[in-house]
Amino acid sequence: MNNCPCCKNQDLISVIFTVDKYGNPITIYHCQTCCAFVPHYPDKPSNIVRHQADFHAVYWANVPKQQVINESLRMRFTIDFYEKYLSLYEPLTPILDLGGGRGLLTKALLDREYNAYGCDPSSDLVDCARGILNIPYSHYSHSDIASFIDDRRDEFDGKVGAIFLWHVIEHLEFPIDTLRALKPLLRPDGIIVAQGPMLDRDYIFPEHYFLHSESNISWMARELGMKILFLDALSPERFISFVFGSVDHCQTAINAIYQPETEAALGALFHTFSRALALMRDRSIIDSN
């Protein structure tokens, strides 16, 4: 492999040989800079944003209308969970849901009377958000994240309370650049809320450019000059959820591990916050060494 798709550096070491979601042999690399776990797929699409948009449009195609509505209603539990952060903001404070797919989270935020705005690069998914979930056009844009930032920076710069990146970061090439571009949109007590997959066979496929670890989240926070307000990877789906806040945010930072050395990083997967490898032991994982 060449550059890490998370941080751009070349500190990649082969650590695991296994099979991906589709049963294809795959080598997993560990980045000794950002601690991402990177599946090696040699063929990259020429237009990454278009490829990701098309992939997700196909993935969510043919989902019945009522199921989409029900999934959006269930997102209220996510809003409830993060209420202790969102309740700090005045009613008109913008809340962003970027790369929001079918608009489930944007809809849940609007239903709770938050001033939410979302975007997605897939026209099919934006049509779902507007047509099935009835999200107003002005609150859900057909746009990729970079274009959304460029088009609306004057509107949102320094005013946004929370930016949700819900299962988005792992689909971006060099997401640390995107996160740096988003940070100036936040007000001083603003937060970035994200969730994404850890190392697990079910999440190893070409559209996931890398998989998170606790150390990867620690690295992102450090690079952004932010602190970690919340980190949890104990969900049965083997997702990792986290909240970044400014260093001056009123809530206390939590301690999180950062293990850039390869051997330590593999061992850290058994840490309470990072149990993905333990959950894979019966899935034909073979150490490449």
N, C-alpha and C positions, 0 to 999 in steps of 0.2 A: 504493500500500500504506500501511497504518497502522503498527502496531508490529512490530518484528522479533520473530519467533517464538522466537528464541534468547535475547535479552537484554531485550526489551520496549521498547527505545528506538526512536526514530523517525528515525534517521539512515540511511535507506535511499535508495540511488541506483540507478536503472536502468542496467545495464551491458551486458547481452547479450540479444539476441532470437534465439531458436532454436526447436527443437521438442523436446517431451518424449519419454518412452519410448514413448508411444502415438501419436506423430506429430502431436500437437496443438501449435499455436503457443504459445509461452510466453515471458514476460519474466523474466529473472533479475536480482534486485536484490542489491546489496552493502551490508552494514551497516557504516557507518564507526565503529561502536563495537566490536562483537564480531567483525567480519570474517567473518560467516557469509554464504554465498551462498544467497539465498532465492528459490525459484520462486514466482511470483505466481499462486495459485489463488484466485479471489474467493469461492468457496463453501466455508465451513468447517462441519464437522459440529457439531451441537448438543452431542453427547456424544463428546468426542475419545477418551477411553479405550475406550468401547464400539466406536467406529468402528475404532480400531486393532486391537482384539481380534478383531473380525469379519473385518477385512481379512486378518490373518495366519492365521486359522483357514481361510479359503477358499484362501489362497495355498498352505498346506501340506496341504490336503485331498487324499486319495487317494494319498498317498505310501506305497508298499509298506512293510510292517512291517520287512522285512530291510534296506531302504534306510535307514530311520530308525536302526536298530541300527548299521549300517555308518558312518553319518555321526557317530554318537556315538563310535564307536571311533576315528574320525579326529581327534576333538577332543583325544585324548591328546597329539597333537603341539603343540597350543596350550598344554596344561598343561606339557609339557616346556619350551617356549619361556620361560614365565614362572616356571619352577622356581627360578631364582636369587632371585626375590622371595619366593615362597611357602615356600621352605625355611627362611626366617628364623623361621617361626612354630612354636609348639608344636603337637602333634597335635590337640588339642581346640579350637584357635583357630577361630572361625567364619569361613567363607569364603562370601560371598553372590554369587548369580547372579540378578540382578534383571531382570525382563522377559525371562526365559530361554526363552520359547517352548516348544518341545517337550522342553526339559530336557536337551539334548545336553551342554552344558557342565557342568551339575550332575551328571549321570551320570558323566562323565569324571572329575570331581573326587572323587566318592564312590568310584569304582573305584580311585583312587590313595590312598584312605583319608584324604582331607581331610574335615573336618567341614563339609560344604557344605550350604547351604540355598538354595532358589530359589523364584521366584514368577512367575506370569504371569496377566494378567486374562482370558485366553481359557479357558473351561471345556474346550473341545475339545482345546486344546494341553496343558492340565494332565492331561487324561485320557490323552493320548498318553504323557506323561512317566511317569505312574504305571502305565499299563496295558502299554505296549510296552517301556519301558525299566526298569520295575519299581522306580522311585524310591519310597521309602517316603513315605506321606502326610505324615508329620511333617517331611519334608525338602523338600517341594514344595507350595507353597500356591497356591490359587486366589485371587489378590489382585493388585491394581495396586500400583505401587511406593509411592505415598503411603500407602495403607492398610496395607501391610506395615510401613512405618516406624512408623506410629502404633501398630499392634497389638503390635509386638515391640521397641519402643525400650528398655524396661526390661531385656529379655533381652540385647540386643546393644550397648547404649550403651557406647562406649569399649573394646569387646572384639574388634571385627572386624579380621581381618588384611587381607583384600582384598575389594573389591567389584567384581565384573565387570558391566559394562554393554556387552554385546556386540551391536552394531547396535541400540541402544536410544535413545541420546540424540537422534538426528535425528527420532525418532517422537514426542518429547515437546514439548508447548508450554511455553515458558519453562523449559527444562531446568536453567538455572543455579539456579533455586529448588530443584529436586530435588537437585542436587549439594550445595547448601548444607545441605539437610536430612540428607543422607547423611553428611557429613563428621564430625559428632559420634559416629557409630557406630564410627569407626575408632580403633584403639589408636594410640599415638604413632608407631609405625613402620608403620602401615597404609597401604594404597595403593588407588587407584582405577584399574582397568584397563578400557580401552574400545577399541572399534574402530567405525568408521563410514565412510560413503561420502564421497568428494570430488566435485567438479563433473564430471559426466559424464552424457551423455544417458540412459544406462541407469538412472541413479539419480534422474532427474527425474520424479517422479510425486507425486500429491497427498498420499500418506501420509508422504513425506519433507518435513518442514516447512522444513528448511534442509539445506545441505551444508557439510561442514567444509572448512577450509583450515588451513594451518600456523598462520597468525596467529590464527585462531579458537581453536585449542587453546591458544596462548599466552595469549590473553585469558581463557579459562576458568581456567587455572592461576593467573593473577594475581588474578582475582576471588575465588577460593577461598582465597587465601593459601597455595598449595601450589607445589611445584616440579615440573618435568617431568623424570622419570627416564629416560624412553624415548619416542622419537617416530620413526616410520618410515612413509613412504607410498610405498614402492617395490614394493609387491605388484602382481602383474599384474592383479588385480581392481580396482585403483585405490581401495583402501581406505586409510584412515589409522589407525594403531594408536598408542596412547599410554598412559603410566603416570604418574599423579600421586602424589607422596608429600609428606609434611609437610616443612616447611623444615628440620626437625631429622633427617630420615631419613638413615641412614648412607651411602647411596649419593649420588654426586655428581650435581648437576643438569646438564642439557645446555642449550646455548644454542639458542633457537628464535626465528625472526623474528616481528615484530609490525608489520604494515603496514596501518594503518587508512585511509590515503588510498586512494581508489578506483583511481587510475592505478597506484599502487604495488602494490595488492593484485592487480590483473590481471597485472602483470608478475611478481609473486611466484609465480603459478601455474606459471611455467616453472622455478622454483627446484627444486633436487634433491629437496627434500621434497614438492613440490607440482606434479607434472607433469600434472595432470588436463587442463588446457587444451591442452597439447601433444598429448595423446592424442585430443583432440576436433577437431583442425584439419581433418580430412577428413570431419567430420560436419555440415557445413552451418551452422556457427556464423557468425552475422552480428553484427558490432558495431552496437549500436543508434545509435551516434553517426555 
